[in-house]
Amino acid sequence: MQDKENKKSIQDKLATLKYNCSEKSHLEVNQKKCLKCKEKTCTIICPAGVYSVDEVSGETIVQYENCLECGACRIACPYGTIKWEYPESGSGVVFKHS
């Protein structure tokens, strides 16, 4: 059983998580600064794929509902444009063993 669990893709593992979504995002990006960013590190570093870029406007799209609350985006952003807070009490990701 454990070998089968270890062979699952990250997408398969993420699909097993549950979320208690808040009405309000705990992630906020400074779109003005994001538009100047060429690296778009947040879209690469986030294991849950929370960040993407609108191909037409160039704006950063934030799907906070999928956030694993790891904080990697805030740390990796070279311009410090991501304001990251924990979701309001009772909201956010619910891990399997918590």
Secondary structure, 3 states (H helix, E strand, C coil): CHHHHHCCCHHHHHCCCEEECCCCCCEEECHHHHHHCCCCHHHHHCCCCCEEECCCCCCEEECHHHCCCCCHHHHHCCCCCEEECCCCCCCEEECCCC
